[in-house]
């Protein structure tokens, strides 16, 4: 049991807190005063004003009649999208490179070393711009689009996928499909007469897919029209370049985390697995990685947080994320510098605190329970 | 007795000194500008300019700052400090430019910045003078066979973010029922690269910057500048509100360059005109008659120094935008008596 702090210590902590609050208050007051001197004011009412500019890539609907507040939502979602894609890709790539780094094969091991050293020691922004230039140079112009089988078009303006147009609004089929999908893990654990349903539950996602397809009214195929491809879902090259830049950079750091965590698993475990006659792959997947995983989680969290923050570098290559749209265009049009920067910081803070909380929860689940 | 006389004389001296000081103080107090005082004390003008935009502000092959905006900085330094080289240039991005001026780090902002209603009223800034009249212009690839902005429906255009341009494009699209897609870049370098690679069909900015961008393309001849100008972009100088005398100095420095052109006074004939002229307009301009420099809180040679160090407005324009430079026709930036908008308030 922890010792209760003395009364004096408690009073000291409260005093310190009061001092901090007083300093923050004084700063805000002086900022407000200085602004008032220049006939300016602090306020967040501008979020309701009409934005009047176009955002080239958006996950939710966006028109030029929407407000600055909606622009904030649109660009936050764009930042979240590339962050989530980056976290998944960098983890997979980092794991692969980290394991390669420990390979007994000279070529495999040194390929991983070269990758890590090259990526870790060059600036992230330079890499993102490099991938952007590389992506742009590699792709054909819009009028010479590559037709990928399945109605997919690829050109310098992006990757265009066919879009399924669903039936009239209010149809309950997609909702039912989602419900069925959500119920799958529960069905997996369900027991009927002491027998688990188990793998048979995988029929449910198939049912969900069928329900969803039944609702599809028609398919919109991307096609060349005027300057650009029209119709379908377009993924811009900026997204791909930023995704590659963020994932590859973080993967180099994650690979080192993976390597150190694997090496931190006591050698005795490897030897025990060897003496049980497990094959190399089994040793890695069943014995070493599960134990290394719990060592990886805390440093991985910092890498994920870094990746999310670095998504703001997308501004350099025209990916419409928070920093470019909100701390760029909106800041400039509204002239509300202090407010927009506060909002941008608050959003990154919230996203990162949530990520951190999620990772800590996961860490507690996989950590060794001290007895 | 002699002691009394001495005391009396002493008193007189002290009194006359005081009166003298008071008189001096009154003459000074008519022009009281904190910025002017600070600049003089520092011996250097802090001028906020673009980080690098051909025509307006850029570092030339010998590493010196050069350009139309830089010329105004040099002219103000020549007028105030007597030396056009006593300038510290602060390269600013469009995002931070106003904050840096508001906080007092620079004395004036001249960064191909559009003078607008909201910037004047909401940012606590004074729009001292317009040194370049232009408007949003488009440049597209020749092989698209587009002759007018209206034909750009569905096209993708590269834009620098943090400007008035995004909104102008959206407004134009709404008014003319065309959909122009924009791709917003933070810095010109990546925007040029994307345009070069064919990621966008065109590039947009104010007229001068588009001419500059075209000169920076791999194959400038592949690009054509469309005739339409879809917005007004009066570019000019900003200073902080509440220091009107300083605002006046910046304003009249630009006017001095225009007035010099109107009077046919250039860098080359300046000394000769000063020696020989009998025209009252030119004599007033050069400080041979009247006290115009003193009215600004400067000396009467201020306008002579401006023309001596940077030349008149036409010379400056030709140096950076003329046929031998970016090749942008003078258009709106001609003098008022040649069909343009560059006009000087009466020099009276």
Contacts between the chains, C-beta under 8 A, distances in Angstrom:
chain1	res1	chain2	res2	distance
A	38	B	102	6.4
A	38	B	123	7.7
A	38	B	124	3.0
A	38	B	240	7.8
A	38	B	241	6.7
A	39	B	124	5.5
A	39	B	241	7.3
A	40	B	122	6.7
A	40	B	123	7.0
A	40	B	124	5.5
A	52	B	167	4.9
A	52	B	170	5.4
A	52	B	171	6.7
A	53	B	166	3.8
A	53	B	167	5.1
A	53	B	169	7.7
A	53	B	170	5.0
A	53	B	182	7.5
A	54	B	166	7.0
A	54	B	169	7.2
A	54	B	170	5.4
A	54	B	173	7.8
A	54	B	180	7.8
A	54	B	181	6.9
A	54	B	182	5.2
A	56	B	156	7.7
A	56	B	181	5.7
A	56	B	182	6.0
A	56	B	183	5.7
A	56	B	184	7.3
A	64	B	170	4.4
A	64	B	173	7.8
A	64	B	174	6.6
A	129	B	190	6.4
A	132	B	190	7.2
A	132	B	193	7.9
A	132	B	194	7.8
A	133	B	193	6.2
A	133	B	197	7.3
A	136	B	193	7.6
A	136	B	194	6.5
A	136	B	197	3.9
A	136	B	198	7.5
A	136	B	199	5.4
A	137	B	197	6.2
A	141	B	198	5.2
A	156	B	197	6.9
A	156	B	198	5.4
A	156	B	199	5.6
A	157	B	156	6.6
A	157	B	199	7.2
A	225	B	154	6.8
A	226	B	153	6.6
A	226	B	154	4.1
A	226	B	155	7.5
A	227	B	144	7.0
A	227	B	152	7.8
A	227	B	154	5.0
A	227	B	155	4.4
A	227	B	156	7.0
A	227	B	201	5.3
A	228	B	154	5.4
A	228	B	155	7.3
A	228	B	156	6.4
A	228	B	181	7.4
A	230	B	154	7.1
A	237	B	199	6.9
A	238	B	183	7.7
A	315	B	161	7.5
A	315	B	186	4.2
A	316	B	185	7.6
A	316	B	186	5.3
A	316	B	187	6.6
A	316	B	190	5.7
A	317	B	185	7.6
A	317	B	190	5.9
A	317	B	194	7.9
A	318	B	158	7.6
A	318	B	183	4.7
A	318	B	184	5.6
A	318	B	185	4.8
A	318	B	186	7.9
A	318	B	190	7.1
A	318	B	191	7.5
A	318	B	194	6.8
A	320	B	184	6.5
A	324	B	161	5.8
A	324	B	184	6.0
A	324	B	186	6.1
A	325	B	161	7.9
A	325	B	184	7.4
A	327	B	95	7.2
A	328	B	95	6.4
A	328	B	161	4.3
A	328	B	162	4.7
A	328	B	184	7.1
A	328	B	186	6.7
A	329	B	161	5.3
A	329	B	162	6.4
A	329	B	166	5.5
A	329	B	184	6.6
A	331	B	95	6.4
A	331	B	162	7.2
A	332	B	94	6.4
A	332	B	95	6.7
A	332	B	161	7.7
A	332	B	162	4.3
A	332	B	163	6.7
A	332	B	164	7.9
A	333	B	164	7.7
A	333	B	166	7.8
A	333	B	167	6.3
A	335	B	98	7.2
A	335	B	118	6.0
A	335	B	119	6.8
A	335	B	122	4.8
A	335	B	123	5.3
A	337	B	98	7.5
A	337	B	99	5.5
